[in-house]
Amino acid sequence: MKLAAGLAAVPLALLAPAGPVTADETPTAAGPDQIVTPADDSMIPAGPVSWSVTAGDVGYFEVTLTCNDDPVSESSFRSDAPGSLHTGTFPSVAGGYCNLGVYNSGTAVTTWSYFNVSPPMPTVVDLTAGPSTFYPRVRDGYQDHVALTFQSRLDSAITVRIREDSTGRTVRTLQSPEDIWSLHYGRRTLTWDGLTAGGAMLPVGRYTAFVTSTLDGHSSTEHVPVWIATGHRNVSVTRVKDGRRGASNTTRGNCRTRDAHPGNRLECRGGTYAQAIYTFTVPSHARNIAWAVRGSSLCCGSGRLVRAGTRVAPTRFRIRVRVTDHRSYVVRRALIRYTVRRQI
């Protein structure tokens, strides 16, 4: 065999490969970064946003999600080989126009995908009534209202229909307008006072609240039962009188009463007595009456300090404080506490 001029003779064994070349032995060339999902100009459903990116090269990457011109979330990953696929999930998006940006720190190039998130169907989630049994027939401030609380799209309009179960008629309608500037879910509460729109009192019984969320011509409804009730409950009542202004004072002998700033000073210097009477009006059905005197002794001699509480009539309770001989005491306040049974 005759070789071309200028070429040295090379053994044929060195010209042929020792064996087949595998794909792993062939390095992958770097290329552009590619956003696989969400695809550019795509429409995805509301909810968590899943993304996948093919890295064009080795390096560090930052991923950001922006929707309706507000940043939503960000993430990052490191690519150890060109062409590697990386995935992740961002929090729920309720709807709107979004973009996903992938920044390659090695090339300082950002790859973009622009897409839309379709608004979901309106929903009413986690509907509760608190308290489910309430007492609006006696307007005493005790559980006179029921709060209907739920989650919904904030840009949906809410209508609440209250149905009387015994008759099937709608007795009250409540409405809450949409917040057109919000595309997110949130906690919402509407309150019912147990009355009709005209202020009429409704009878005791079971009612059902139907909560409807409406958005873009679509509606979703959930319901919860509530009960209007009446009855009685035991209420604890405390009545307090100022030691000086609430007293009826009497003295005998070498004794006197005077203002102690604050309080009512009862003082005897060898005389007979100084006394303060505190009279309270109580309901005739008051029960478990307890009483107390708050004050302090200023000096103690041979005299006595007497404190006594007595129900002197069905609607009157009296606390008496007396010092005798050589004794001094300041009454700061007198109080009673009792329980009564009240209709609700």
Buried (B, 14 or more C-beta within 10 A) or exposed (E): EEEEEEEEEEEEEEEEEEEEEEEEEEEEEBEEBBBEBBEEEEEBEBEEBEBEBBBBBEBEBBBBBBBBEEEBBEBEBEBEEBBBEBEBEBEBBBBBEBBBBBBBEBBEEEBEBBBBBEBBBBBBEEBEBBEEBBBBBBEEEEBBBBEBBBBBBBBBBBBBBBBBEEEEEEBBEBEBEBBEEEBBBEEBEBEBEBBBEEEEEBEEEBBBBBBBBBBEEEBBBBBBEBBBBEEEEEEEBEBBBBBBEBBEBEBEBBBBBBEBEEBBBBBBBEBEBBBBBBBBEBEEEBEEBEBBBEBEEBEEBEBBBBBEBEBEEEEEBBBBBBBBBBBBBBBBBBBBBBBBEBEB
